[in-house]
Amino acid sequence: MATWKRFWKLSWHDRIAALEAAAVMLASRIGLRIAGYRRWKSLLSRLSLCNVSVQRAGEAKYVGPANPAHFARIAGSAARNLVFQPTCLERSFGLWWLLRRRGFEADLRIGGRKDGARFEAHAWVEYSGIPLNDAGHDHNRFSAFGNPSTFAARDLR
């Protein structure tokens, strides 16, 4: 009950953002299994740019509390209150899409590391080179694969 009270105390825009992030996380759970990473990311890239143009770091149209870190907190809260526990990739897709819809050019990063005989992978979102989601997680322990996965013409193929 307290969760719903906190939700209704949010501004109208923040409630919409939380619902959008939760919907994309749920859709990512299904979309990644059906379409795979590359096609799912391409679809989200197209959908995220419906009504906005992507802004570069320092040019974003939101100032004040509506900054990338603000939306990361909203997406994190949405992830914690879902009926399932989203993976780091599903959470990252939710935040990445949310930021892009609001005009922030964010990077979806995937990295890996070897822990003994076990390989571990992790996904996170960066804005201006700063990790936004999973703030308590040590992103430096993962080696990022390739270049940041920003929106590019190759994603639309």
MOQUITA-V270096 format. One record per residue. N is the residue number from 1. SS is DSSP state (A for helix, B for strand, O for the rest). Layout:
# MOQUITA-V270096
N;SS / N;SS
This chain:
# MOQUITA-V270096
1;O / 2;A / 3;A / 4;A / 5;A / 6;A / 7;A / 8;A / 9;A / 10;O / 11;O / 12;A / 13;A / 14;A / 15;A / 16;A / 17;A / 18;A / 19;A / 20;A / 21;A / 22;A / 23;A / 24;A / 25;A / 26;A / 27;A / 28;A / 29;A / 30;A / 31;A / 32;A / 33;A / 34;A / 35;A / 36;O / 37;A / 38;A / 39;A / 40;A / 41;A / 42;A / 43;A / 44;A / 45;A / 46;A / 47;A / 48;A / 49;O / 50;O / 51;O / 52;O / 53;O / 54;O / 55;B / 56;O / 57;O / 58;O / 59;O / 60;O / 61;O / 62;O / 63;O / 64;O / 65;O / 66;O / 67;O / 68;A / 69;A / 70;A / 71;A / 72;A / 73;A / 74;A / 75;A / 76;A / 77;A / 78;A / 79;A / 80;A / 81;O / 82;O / 83;O / 84;O / 85;O / 86;O / 87;O / 88;A / 89;A / 90;A / 91;A / 92;A / 93;A / 94;A / 95;A / 96;A / 97;A / 98;A / 99;A / 100;A / 101;A / 102;O / 103;O / 104;B / 105;O / 106;O / 107;B / 108;B / 109;B / 110;B / 111;B / 112;B / 113;B / 114;B / 115;B / 116;O / 117;O / 118;B / 119;B / 120;B / 121;B / 122;B / 123;B / 124;B / 125;B / 126;B / 127;B / 128;O / 129;O / 130;B / 131;B / 132;O / 133;O / 134;O / 135;O / 136;O / 137;O / 138;O / 139;A / 140;A / 141;A / 142;O / 143;B / 144;B / 145;O / 146;O / 147;O / 148;O / 149;B / 150;O / 151;O / 152;O / 153;A / 154;A / 155;A / 156;A / 157;O
